[in-house]
């Protein structure tokens, strides 16, 4: 049986910060603009997470791995432009599209008092549940030691904290990120990383790259981060995954 754990991140791309990086992370912090996030069933993206988890047919997930979903919320709150940005397999992708198409209406995002179209991206991580009890008559086997479990910020009792808060983290990246001098370069790169039990950023990966060294530059800047306060679960520090989009527009 496959169980999936969601590495949940909300990616809404609205504003272009010419000549520098614009950062929007796993919260409601924007470098500029007056934006109210879309709402789902009286809550935020966590409610949509619950909706997907409840309606997804897990028998369609045949193997562990990563899927990245993208969709838009119109000014009427309808879900449109559903895309699987990163495909795990056809069966699970088809099932995910079915679930999202059946989504109830959202309350659209508002910018400067007016409803606006938003784009949301979710990465989903599918993990296999390994049986722990051997069949009768079968010799017990020693289970290989595995890496400590990686949580998302929505699964832990206390989310990881950057010194001074997320705004300071975004400021660190915006000040240090060097946009390539490539005319017309525009788009978004997505970077994921894990905050380990000691508060260090590890396993930094570029999920989406624009080329011209944009991904490598993001990794370089993230390595400048000081220690975070790690996530806590049952009073114990644990590893926690994070994803951030970096939107750039170079003249």
Short mmCIF file of the C-alpha atoms (twelve columns), coordinates in Angstrom:
data_MODEL
# 
_entry.id   MODEL 
# 
loop_
_atom_site.group_PDB 
_atom_site.id 
_atom_site.type_symbol 
_atom_site.label_atom_id 
_atom_site.label_alt_id 
_atom_site.label_comp_id 
_atom_site.label_asym_id 
_atom_site.label_seq_id 
_atom_site.Cartn_x 
_atom_site.Cartn_y 
_atom_site.Cartn_z 
_atom_site.pdbx_PDB_model_num 
ATOM 1   C CA . UNK A 1   0.000   0.000   0.000   1 
ATOM 2   C CA . UNK A 2   1.174   3.481   -0.770  1 
ATOM 3   C CA . UNK A 3   0.620   6.353   1.593   1 
ATOM 4   C CA . UNK A 4   1.423   9.845   0.530   1 
ATOM 5   C CA . UNK A 5   2.723   12.588  2.704   1 
ATOM 6   C CA . UNK A 6   2.281   16.066  1.338   1 
ATOM 7   C CA . UNK A 7   5.204   18.456  1.181   1 
ATOM 8   C CA . UNK A 8   2.828   21.381  1.126   1 
ATOM 9   C CA . UNK A 9   3.807   24.761  -0.313  1 
ATOM 10  C CA . UNK A 10  1.619   27.487  -1.741  1 
ATOM 11  C CA . UNK A 11  3.060   29.127  -4.841  1 
ATOM 12  C CA . UNK A 12  1.109   32.140  -5.973  1 
ATOM 13  C CA . UNK A 13  2.975   34.196  -8.572  1 
ATOM 14  C CA . UNK A 14  1.714   37.694  -8.966  1 
ATOM 15  C CA . UNK A 15  4.420   40.327  -8.624  1 
ATOM 16  C CA . UNK A 16  7.544   40.916  -10.655 1 
ATOM 17  C CA . UNK A 17  10.453  42.583  -8.884  1 
ATOM 18  C CA . UNK A 18  12.522  43.803  -11.857 1 
ATOM 19  C CA . UNK A 19  16.237  43.101  -11.671 1 
ATOM 20  C CA . UNK A 20  16.051  41.159  -8.405  1 
ATOM 21  C CA . UNK A 21  14.454  38.103  -6.857  1 
ATOM 22  C CA . UNK A 22  10.916  38.130  -5.514  1 
ATOM 23  C CA . UNK A 23  10.322  35.522  -2.857  1 
ATOM 24  C CA . UNK A 24  7.026   33.985  -1.816  1 
ATOM 25  C CA . UNK A 25  7.311   31.149  0.670   1 
ATOM 26  C CA . UNK A 26  5.126   28.919  2.752   1 
ATOM 27  C CA . UNK A 27  3.192   31.766  4.318   1 
ATOM 28  C CA . UNK A 28  1.354   34.967  3.544   1 
ATOM 29  C CA . UNK A 29  4.382   37.190  3.079   1 
ATOM 30  C CA . UNK A 30  4.825   39.187  -0.124  1 
ATOM 31  C CA . UNK A 31  7.511   41.686  -0.991  1 
ATOM 32  C CA . UNK A 32  4.982   44.168  -2.294  1 
ATOM 33  C CA . UNK A 33  1.316   44.443  -3.248  1 
ATOM 34  C CA . UNK A 34  -1.894  44.134  -1.322  1 
ATOM 35  C CA . UNK A 35  -2.939  40.480  -1.602  1 
ATOM 36  C CA . UNK A 36  -5.476  38.389  0.295   1 
ATOM 37  C CA . UNK A 37  -4.953  34.682  -0.334  1 
ATOM 38  C CA . UNK A 38  -7.714  32.465  -1.752  1 
ATOM 39  C CA . UNK A 39  -9.748  30.488  0.772   1 
ATOM 40  C CA . UNK A 40  -11.138 26.965  0.602   1 
ATOM 41  C CA . UNK A 41  -14.140 25.810  2.639   1 
ATOM 42  C CA . UNK A 42  -13.623 28.471  5.277   1 
ATOM 43  C CA . UNK A 43  -9.881  27.902  5.638   1 
ATOM 44  C CA . UNK A 44  -6.627  28.081  3.726   1 
ATOM 45  C CA . UNK A 45  -4.661  25.564  1.711   1 
ATOM 46  C CA . UNK A 46  -4.687  23.158  4.661   1 
ATOM 47  C CA . UNK A 47  -8.412  22.633  4.019   1 
ATOM 48  C CA . UNK A 48  -7.694  21.798  0.392   1 
ATOM 49  C CA . UNK A 49  -4.961  19.407  1.564   1 
ATOM 50  C CA . UNK A 50  -7.585  17.634  3.706   1 
ATOM 51  C CA . UNK A 51  -9.980  17.540  0.762   1 
ATOM 52  C CA . UNK A 52  -7.413  15.871  -1.532  1 
ATOM 53  C CA . UNK A 53  -6.333  13.416  1.155   1 
ATOM 54  C CA . UNK A 54  -9.960  12.402  1.741   1 
ATOM 55  C CA . UNK A 55  -10.981 12.007  -1.915  1 
ATOM 56  C CA . UNK A 56  -7.802  10.580  -3.493  1 
ATOM 57  C CA . UNK A 57  -7.993  6.863   -4.323  1 
ATOM 58  C CA . UNK A 58  -4.700  5.588   -2.913  1 
ATOM 59  C CA . UNK A 59  -4.964  2.336   -4.869  1 
ATOM 60  C CA . UNK A 60  -4.038  4.400   -7.948  1 
ATOM 61  C CA . UNK A 61  -0.613  5.194   -6.471  1 
ATOM 62  C CA . UNK A 62  1.622   2.376   -7.651  1 
ATOM 63  C CA . UNK A 63  5.027   3.548   -6.500  1 
ATOM 64  C CA . UNK A 64  6.685   6.062   -4.156  1 
ATOM 65  C CA . UNK A 65  7.975   9.309   -5.540  1 
ATOM 66  C CA . UNK A 66  7.159   12.948  -6.197  1 
ATOM 67  C CA . UNK A 67  4.337   14.644  -8.101  1 
ATOM 68  C CA . UNK A 68  3.975   18.403  -8.641  1 
ATOM 69  C CA . UNK A 69  0.497   19.774  -9.337  1 
ATOM 70  C CA . UNK A 70  -0.403  23.208  -10.694 1 
ATOM 71  C CA . UNK A 71  -3.825  24.839  -11.091 1 
ATOM 72  C CA . UNK A 72  -5.423  28.262  -11.266 1 
ATOM 73  C CA . UNK A 73  -8.274  29.735  -9.218  1 
ATOM 74  C CA . UNK A 74  -10.387 32.098  -11.295 1 
ATOM 75  C CA . UNK A 75  -12.036 35.298  -10.098 1 
ATOM 76  C CA . UNK A 76  -15.226 33.224  -9.648  1 
ATOM 77  C CA . UNK A 77  -13.431 30.711  -7.419  1 
ATOM 78  C CA . UNK A 78  -13.416 27.953  -10.041 1 
ATOM 79  C CA . UNK A 79  -10.439 25.613  -10.496 1 
ATOM 80  C CA . UNK A 80  -8.970  25.753  -13.997 1 
ATOM 81  C CA . UNK A 81  -5.789  25.100  -15.999 1 
ATOM 82  C CA . UNK A 82  -4.998  21.908  -14.050 1 
ATOM 83  C CA . UNK A 83  -1.548  20.572  -14.889 1 
ATOM 84  C CA . UNK A 84  0.790   17.904  -13.602 1 
ATOM 85  C CA . UNK A 85  4.129   19.712  -13.729 1 
ATOM 86  C CA . UNK A 86  6.107   16.691  -12.533 1 
ATOM 87  C CA . UNK A 87  4.590   13.274  -13.311 1 
ATOM 88  C CA . UNK A 88  5.098   10.242  -11.088 1 
ATOM 89  C CA . UNK A 89  3.002   7.837   -13.174 1 
ATOM 90  C CA . UNK A 90  -0.085  8.068   -15.385 1 
ATOM 91  C CA . UNK A 91  -2.463  6.377   -12.925 1 
ATOM 92  C CA . UNK A 92  -1.752  8.664   -9.961  1 
ATOM 93  C CA . UNK A 93  -1.636  11.770  -12.199 1 
ATOM 94  C CA . UNK A 94  -5.045  10.929  -13.703 1 
ATOM 95  C CA . UNK A 95  -6.505  10.369  -10.239 1 
ATOM 96  C CA . UNK A 96  -5.099  13.658  -8.954  1 
ATOM 97  C CA . UNK A 97  -6.624  15.552  -11.891 1 
ATOM 98  C CA . UNK A 98  -9.989  13.879  -11.225 1 
ATOM 99  C CA . UNK A 99  -9.943  14.928  -7.570  1 
ATOM 100 C CA . UNK A 100 -8.958  18.526  -8.313  1 
ATOM 101 C CA . UNK A 101 -11.557 18.869  -11.094 1 
ATOM 102 C CA . UNK A 102 -14.254 17.878  -8.593  1 
ATOM 103 C CA . UNK A 103 -13.130 20.540  -6.121  1 
ATOM 104 C CA . UNK A 104 -15.852 22.784  -4.651  1 
ATOM 105 C CA . UNK A 105 -15.615 26.507  -5.335  1 
ATOM 106 C CA . UNK A 106 -12.907 28.558  -3.641  1 
ATOM 107 C CA . UNK A 107 -13.187 32.123  -2.435  1 
ATOM 108 C CA . UNK A 108 -10.877 33.859  -4.925  1 
ATOM 109 C CA . UNK A 109 -7.818  35.863  -3.969  1 
ATOM 110 C CA . UNK A 110 -8.202  39.631  -3.752  1 
ATOM 111 C CA . UNK A 111 -5.669  42.217  -4.756  1 
ATOM 112 C CA . UNK A 112 -6.305  45.870  -3.964  1 
ATOM 113 C CA . UNK A 113 -9.924  45.010  -3.185  1 
ATOM 114 C CA . UNK A 114 -10.627 43.196  -6.459  1 
ATOM 115 C CA . UNK A 115 -10.812 39.442  -7.157  1 
ATOM 116 C CA . UNK A 116 -7.776  38.189  -9.055  1 
ATOM 117 C CA . UNK A 117 -6.672  34.959  -10.696 1 
ATOM 118 C CA . UNK A 118 -4.082  32.980  -8.731  1 
ATOM 119 C CA . UNK A 119 -1.871  30.031  -9.593  1 
ATOM 120 C CA . UNK A 120 -1.160  27.415  -6.949  1 
ATOM 121 C CA . UNK A 121 1.496   24.708  -7.040  1 
ATOM 122 C CA . UNK A 122 1.696   21.731  -4.702  1 
ATOM 123 C CA . UNK A 123 4.437   19.124  -4.527  1 
ATOM 124 C CA . UNK A 124 3.160   15.772  -3.211  1 
ATOM 125 C CA . UNK A 125 5.436   13.069  -1.867  1 
ATOM 126 C CA . UNK A 126 4.211   9.464   -2.059  1 
ATOM 127 C CA . UNK A 127 5.768   7.085   0.460   1 
ATOM 128 C CA . UNK A 128 5.348   3.315   0.760   1 
ATOM 129 C CA . UNK A 129 4.332   1.737   4.065   1 
ATOM 130 C CA . UNK A 130 6.573   -1.234  4.699   1 
ATOM 131 C CA . UNK A 131 5.098   -4.211  6.587   1 
ATOM 132 C CA . UNK A 132 6.774   -4.771  9.959   1 
ATOM 133 C CA . UNK A 133 5.341   -8.183  10.939  1 
ATOM 134 C CA . UNK A 134 6.736   -11.223 9.074   1 
ATOM 135 C CA . UNK A 135 4.355   -13.897 7.846   1 
ATOM 136 C CA . UNK A 136 3.897   -16.957 10.047  1 
ATOM 137 C CA . UNK A 137 6.754   -19.384 9.621   1 
ATOM 138 C CA . UNK A 138 8.948   -16.810 7.943   1 
ATOM 139 C CA . UNK A 139 12.177  -15.905 9.772   1 
ATOM 140 C CA . UNK A 140 12.207  -12.318 10.961  1 
ATOM 141 C CA . UNK A 141 14.540  -10.105 9.001   1 
ATOM 142 C CA . UNK A 142 16.537  -7.215  10.337  1 
ATOM 143 C CA . UNK A 143 15.134  -3.944  9.032   1 
ATOM 144 C CA . UNK A 144 17.868  -1.732  7.579   1 
ATOM 145 C CA . UNK A 145 18.361  1.487   9.419   1 
ATOM 146 C CA . UNK A 146 16.595  4.283   7.575   1 
ATOM 147 C CA . UNK A 147 16.932  8.052   7.565   1 
ATOM 148 C CA . UNK A 148 14.879  9.936   10.181  1 
ATOM 149 C CA . UNK A 149 11.403  10.795  8.940   1 
ATOM 150 C CA . UNK A 150 10.979  14.129  7.190   1 
ATOM 151 C CA . UNK A 151 7.874   16.082  8.193   1 
ATOM 152 C CA . UNK A 152 6.136   19.048  6.605   1 
ATOM 153 C CA . UNK A 153 5.399   22.192  8.603   1 
ATOM 154 C CA . UNK A 154 1.724   21.173  8.759   1 
ATOM 155 C CA . UNK A 155 2.563   17.842  10.383  1 
ATOM 156 C CA . UNK A 156 4.645   19.107  13.292  1 
ATOM 157 C CA . UNK A 157 3.558   20.623  16.585  1 
ATOM 158 C CA . UNK A 158 5.970   23.525  16.133  1 
ATOM 159 C CA . UNK A 159 7.164   24.647  12.706  1 
ATOM 160 C CA . UNK A 160 10.822  25.573  12.158  1 
ATOM 161 C CA . UNK A 161 11.630  29.230  12.762  1 
ATOM 162 C CA . UNK A 162 14.172  31.440  11.013  1 
ATOM 163 C CA . UNK A 163 15.920  33.989  13.280  1 
ATOM 164 C CA . UNK A 164 13.794  37.115  13.059  1 
ATOM 165 C CA . UNK A 165 10.984  35.403  11.142  1 
ATOM 166 C CA . UNK A 166 10.331  34.483  7.522   1 
ATOM 167 C CA . UNK A 167 10.503  38.079  6.318   1 
ATOM 168 C CA . UNK A 168 14.146  38.157  7.387   1 
ATOM 169 C CA . UNK A 169 14.764  34.905  5.497   1 
ATOM 170 C CA . UNK A 170 13.228  36.339  2.323   1 
ATOM 171 C CA . UNK A 171 15.249  39.514  2.788   1 
ATOM 172 C CA . UNK A 172 18.457  37.463  3.088   1 
ATOM 173 C CA . UNK A 173 17.729  35.786  -0.245  1 
ATOM 174 C CA . UNK A 174 16.594  38.962  -2.041  1 
ATOM 175 C CA . UNK A 175 19.730  40.851  -0.955  1 
ATOM 176 C CA . UNK A 176 22.181  38.117  -1.901  1 
ATOM 177 C CA . UNK A 177 20.659  36.580  -5.029  1 
ATOM 178 C CA . UNK A 178 22.495  37.734  -8.151  1 
ATOM 179 C CA . UNK A 179 20.189  37.722  -11.181 1 
ATOM 180 C CA . UNK A 180 22.027  36.665  -14.371 1 
ATOM 181 C CA . UNK A 181 22.577  39.445  -16.901 1 
ATOM 182 C CA . UNK A 182 20.487  37.774  -19.577 1 
ATOM 183 C CA . UNK A 183 18.087  40.003  -21.478 1 
ATOM 184 C CA . UNK A 184 14.499  38.820  -21.299 1 
ATOM 185 C CA . UNK A 185 15.148  36.161  -18.655 1 
ATOM 186 C CA . UNK A 186 11.896  35.811  -16.755 1 
ATOM 187 C CA . UNK A 187 10.209  33.090  -14.745 1 
ATOM 188 C CA . UNK A 188 10.255  31.209  -11.476 1 
ATOM 189 C CA . UNK A 189 12.683  28.726  -10.020 1 
ATOM 190 C CA . UNK A 190 11.584  26.432  -7.203  1 
ATOM 191 C CA . UNK A 191 13.979  25.216  -4.533  1 
ATOM 192 C CA . UNK A 192 13.329  22.637  -1.826  1 
ATOM 193 C CA . UNK A 193 15.388  21.888  1.260   1 
ATOM 194 C CA . UNK A 194 15.260  20.161  4.631   1 
ATOM 195 C CA . UNK A 195 15.820  21.850  7.975   1 
ATOM 196 C CA . UNK A 196 17.474  19.168  10.081  1 
ATOM 197 C CA . UNK A 197 17.338  18.552  13.818  1 
ATOM 198 C CA . UNK A 198 20.212  20.994  14.380  1 
ATOM 199 C CA . UNK A 199 18.581  23.767  12.337  1 
ATOM 200 C CA . UNK A 200 20.891  23.448  9.307   1 
ATOM 201 C CA . UNK A 201 19.624  23.581  5.720   1 
ATOM 202 C CA . UNK A 202 20.362  20.250  4.035   1 
ATOM 203 C CA . UNK A 203 19.375  18.353  0.907   1 
ATOM 204 C CA . UNK A 204 18.967  21.586  -1.077  1 
ATOM 205 C CA . UNK A 205 17.502  20.764  -4.495  1 
ATOM 206 C CA . UNK A 206 16.371  22.778  -7.490  1 
ATOM 207 C CA . UNK A 207 12.894  21.504  -8.384  1 
ATOM 208 C CA . UNK A 208 12.449  23.902  -11.297 1 
ATOM 209 C CA . UNK A 209 15.285  25.739  -13.036 1 
ATOM 210 C CA . UNK A 210 15.418  28.540  -15.620 1 
ATOM 211 C CA . UNK A 211 18.966  27.770  -16.680 1 
ATOM 212 C CA . UNK A 212 21.784  30.328  -16.974 1 
ATOM 213 C CA . UNK A 213 22.959  29.370  -13.474 1 
ATOM 214 C CA . UNK A 214 19.746  30.509  -11.736 1 
ATOM 215 C CA . UNK A 215 19.376  27.247  -9.822  1 
ATOM 216 C CA . UNK A 216 23.019  27.124  -8.764  1 
ATOM 217 C CA . UNK A 217 22.760  30.712  -7.535  1 
ATOM 218 C CA . UNK A 218 19.735  29.842  -5.419  1 
ATOM 219 C CA . UNK A 219 21.632  26.966  -3.805  1 
ATOM 220 C CA . UNK A 220 24.599  29.260  -3.118  1 
ATOM 221 C CA . UNK A 221 22.408  31.822  -1.397  1 
ATOM 222 C CA . UNK A 222 20.514  29.270  0.696   1 
ATOM 223 C CA . UNK A 223 23.838  27.954  1.989   1 
ATOM 224 C CA . UNK A 224 24.389  31.412  3.520   1 
ATOM 225 C CA . UNK A 225 21.448  30.890  5.881   1 
ATOM 226 C CA . UNK A 226 22.224  30.853  9.598   1 
ATOM 227 C CA . UNK A 227 20.832  28.086  11.771  1 
ATOM 228 C CA . UNK A 228 17.060  27.872  12.175  1 
ATOM 229 C CA . UNK A 229 15.200  26.743  15.244  1 
ATOM 230 C CA . UNK A 230 14.267  23.197  14.161  1 
ATOM 231 C CA . UNK A 231 10.730  21.865  13.988  1 
ATOM 232 C CA . UNK A 232 9.484   20.118  17.123  1 
ATOM 233 C CA . UNK A 233 7.326   17.014  17.407  1 
ATOM 234 C CA . UNK A 234 6.421   15.583  20.813  1 
ATOM 235 C CA . UNK A 235 9.058   17.821  22.331  1 
ATOM 236 C CA . UNK A 236 11.835  16.450  20.103  1 
ATOM 237 C CA . UNK A 237 13.552  18.292  17.213  1 
ATOM 238 C CA . UNK A 238 12.744  16.677  13.841  1 
ATOM 239 C CA . UNK A 239 13.603  17.177  10.178  1 
ATOM 240 C CA . UNK A 240 11.182  19.361  8.233   1 
ATOM 241 C CA . UNK A 241 10.859  19.995  4.487   1 
ATOM 242 C CA . UNK A 242 10.410  23.432  2.954   1 
ATOM 243 C CA . UNK A 243 9.947   24.746  -0.597  1 
ATOM 244 C CA . UNK A 244 10.235  28.286  -1.901  1 
ATOM 245 C CA . UNK A 245 9.676   29.875  -5.305  1 
ATOM 246 C CA . UNK A 246 12.030  32.588  -6.479  1 
ATOM 247 C CA . UNK A 247 10.535  34.739  -9.231  1 
ATOM 248 C CA . UNK A 248 12.944  36.772  -11.328 1 
ATOM 249 C CA . UNK A 249 12.698  39.130  -14.263 1 
ATOM 250 C CA . UNK A 250 15.897  40.399  -15.839 1 
ATOM 251 C CA . UNK A 251 15.907  43.324  -18.229 1 
# 
